[in-house]
Amino acid sequence: MTTPQSPSKPRRINTSPIRALDKDGNEITTVGFNRFGFDSEVPIDVLRSLYLRSHYVVSASVATSPQTLEDEAQEFQHAKFSQGHEVYQSKSIYHPETRSISYTTLSRFPPVKLLAPSKRKRVLVTGGAGFVGSHLVDRLMLLGHEVTVLDNFFTGSKTTVSHWVGHPNFELVRHDIVEPFMIECDQIYHLACPASPPHYQFNAVKTIKTSFMGTLNMLGLAKRTKARFLISSTSEVYGDPEVHPQTEEYWGHVNPIGPRACYDEGKRVAETLTYGFQRQDGVDVRVARIFNTYGPRMNPYDGRVVSNFIVQALNGEDMTVYGDGKQTRSFQYIHDLIDGLIALMNSDETRPVNIGNSDEFSIGEFAELVRETVEKVQAEEGTKPARRVQIVYKPMPTDDPQKRRPDTTRAFESLRWKPRWTVRMGLEEMVRYYKAKMAEGSL
Ligand SMILES: NC(=O)c1ccc[n+]([C@@H]2O[C@H](COP(=O)([O-])OP(=O)(O)OC[C@H]3O[C@@H](n4cnc5c(N)ncnc54)[C@H](O)[C@@H]3O)[C@@H](O)[C@H]2O)c1
């Protein structure tokens, strides 16, 4: 039980912003760029207010006027994540006496750029309710474009974009892309496809259908509307690579019948289709080969190494490394990927482009880094547990590649793109996000 405090008691809400330094030690205040006649720069604190927030932590008493120490602690969490953008946030109010929840709607949407009609694009984002898609949608919305999200919510969720529902520039459509879809648009970001092994292996045949028939449908739409078409391909097209790091010229080393084939071969054929439509029908195409990406809104239980490690460490459970921990991976933070996708879409580069971070970690080293980051955030918030989590080793699953690192020379030469976020900085944000999710009971 907490004792009610005097309402006149001064508040101790610390709203000091969360700072991030880039690879050169400069503070990151904006993401995006202004080049190719296209300005995609947006302030990082506005973006953060959209993803670093808890949905359900507000209890009925906090929603009216915070009075107890517990209430203040909850408000503190909100203040830290909203950074003065509360007015643009909906709240979900928990009523403990009836164990019920009431949802509020937004009183005001975050300000979006006012673009001249000639600059405002009608953008279709397939898979826009997923991890990568929702961050792309936030960016495109803030930049003032008209965005339609097409998603069947297999791995995505309405909650990732719900803060835009009702906005005049935004439309959310539940649709499975294996069925044709008609819309007028200028650009298509084709992202729809489950991306984590447990999800894409859940129904392997459906994964191939999504990659093949879904891509066929979206390319058909691009052909009819003359929209520019960008597909999110993957480093998995290189399979278990025999060259290191991987350049776009490398044709890959993929097992066509293994458990990962539905995804790897699905993406390879999706690329083949894309260039088929370019050669035969003159469709204006872009191909992004995305390497391991992590960040807030990643499904915590999707079996990918970053979310696995963070959730295990936050829960105080031992962290599982598969294999001997010597296999290497590179990890890119979500904002770098979105910068790369927008740069590619608005550039003249039509060849495949690797987008990834080339800082290589062995999985063993990476587990240590995650443990350290979780401990740092827990120490800051006074929640460091007495027992240190251990790192344990288990046998390696089939077809897990030993080495993976992008050669991003082409991305730099064509797009002047290179990753800005250090893995440590990105991890810190993601740990805070998962911690907030835990506080609201949804993790
Ligand atoms: N996250 C990464 O590290 C990574 C790496 C390489 C490539 N990619 C690619 O980026 C894209 C997005 O990945 P993500 O990490 O956001 O995955 P995600 O699973 O979070 O998002 C995929 C989205 O597509 C939707 N979807 C799936 N099948 C669909 C269908 N048939 N019809 C309509 N919607 C459908 C899902 O509901 C989800 O919202 C994928 O194409 C993926 O292959 C991601």
The ligand as a Tripos MOL2 file, in Angstrom:
@<TRIPOS>MOLECULE
LIG
   44    48     1     0     0
SMALL
NO_CHARGES

@<TRIPOS>ATOM
      1 N1         14.5690   -7.2730  -39.5540 N.am      1 LIG1
      2 C1         15.6220   -7.7210  -40.1940 C.2       1 LIG1
      3 O1         16.6900   -7.9050  -39.6160 O.2       1 LIG1
      4 C2         15.5400   -7.9990  -41.6770 C.ar      1 LIG1
      5 C3         16.6940   -8.4570  -42.3230 C.ar      1 LIG1
      6 C4         16.6230   -8.7250  -43.6780 C.ar      1 LIG1
      7 C5         15.4600   -8.4810  -44.3790 C.ar      1 LIG1
      8 N2         14.3620   -8.0290  -43.7330 N.ar      1 LIG1
      9 C6         13.1350   -7.8560  -44.5280 C.3       1 LIG1
     10 O2         12.4490   -6.6710  -44.1430 O.3       1 LIG1
     11 C7         11.0470   -6.8800  -44.2240 C.3       1 LIG1
     12 C8         10.3980   -6.5270  -42.8950 C.3       1 LIG1
     13 O3         10.9390   -7.3390  -41.8650 O.3       1 LIG1
     14 P1         10.5570   -7.1490  -40.3220 P.3       1 LIG1
     15 O4         11.7540   -7.4440  -39.5200 O.co2     1 LIG1
     16 O5          9.8590   -5.8630  -40.1590 O.co2     1 LIG1
     17 O6          9.5380   -8.3560  -40.1400 O.3       1 LIG1
     18 P2          8.0910   -8.3640  -39.4650 P.3       1 LIG1
     19 O7          7.6840   -9.7860  -39.3930 O.co2     1 LIG1
     20 O8          8.0940   -7.5450  -38.2190 O.co2     1 LIG1
     21 O9          7.2070   -7.5890  -40.5430 O.3       1 LIG1
     22 C9          6.6510   -8.2040  -41.6760 C.3       1 LIG1
     23 C10         5.2520   -7.6360  -41.8870 C.3       1 LIG1
     24 O10         4.6740   -8.2090  -43.0520 O.3       1 LIG1
     25 C11         3.3470   -8.6340  -42.7480 C.3       1 LIG1
     26 N3          3.0140   -9.7600  -43.6370 N.ar      1 LIG1
     27 C12         3.5900  -10.9860  -43.6780 C.ar      1 LIG1
     28 N4          3.0190  -11.7430  -44.6380 N.ar      1 LIG1
     29 C13         2.0790  -10.9570  -45.2340 C.ar      1 LIG1
     30 C14         1.1430  -11.1730  -46.2660 C.ar      1 LIG1
     31 N5          1.0590  -12.3370  -46.9180 N.pl3     1 LIG1
     32 N6          0.3040  -10.1510  -46.6020 N.ar      1 LIG1
     33 C15         0.3550   -8.9570  -45.9590 C.ar      1 LIG1
     34 N7          1.2300   -8.7150  -44.9480 N.ar      1 LIG1
     35 C16         2.0710   -9.6990  -44.5940 C.ar      1 LIG1
     36 C17         3.3980   -9.0390  -41.2910 C.3       1 LIG1
     37 O11         2.1460   -9.0630  -40.6540 O.3       1 LIG1
     38 C18         4.3130   -7.9470  -40.7250 C.3       1 LIG1
     39 O12         3.5890   -6.8030  -40.3630 O.3       1 LIG1
     40 C19        10.8410   -8.3450  -44.6390 C.3       1 LIG1
     41 O13        10.6230   -8.3920  -46.0270 O.3       1 LIG1
     42 C20        12.1550   -8.9840  -44.2940 C.3       1 LIG1
     43 O14        12.4190  -10.0840  -45.1150 O.3       1 LIG1
     44 C21        14.3720   -7.7870  -42.3910 C.ar      1 LIG1
@<TRIPOS>BOND
     1     1     2 1
     2     2     3 2
     3     2     4 1
     4     4     5 ar
     5     4    44 ar
     6     5     6 ar
     7     6     7 ar
     8     7     8 ar
     9     8     9 1
    10     8    44 ar
    11     9    10 1
    12     9    42 1
    13    10    11 1
    14    11    12 1
    15    11    40 1
    16    12    13 1
    17    13    14 1
    18    14    15 2
    19    14    16 1
    20    14    17 1
    21    17    18 1
    22    18    19 2
    23    18    20 1
    24    18    21 1
    25    21    22 1
    26    22    23 1
    27    23    24 1
    28    23    38 1
    29    24    25 1
    30    25    26 1
    31    25    36 1
    32    26    27 ar
    33    26    35 ar
    34    27    28 ar
    35    28    29 ar
    36    29    30 ar
    37    29    35 ar
    38    30    31 1
    39    30    32 ar
    40    32    33 ar
    41    33    34 ar
    42    34    35 ar
    43    36    37 1
    44    36    38 1
    45    38    39 1
    46    40    41 1
    47    40    42 1
    48    42    43 1
@<TRIPOS>SUBSTRUCTURE
     1 LIG1         1 GROUP 0 **** ****
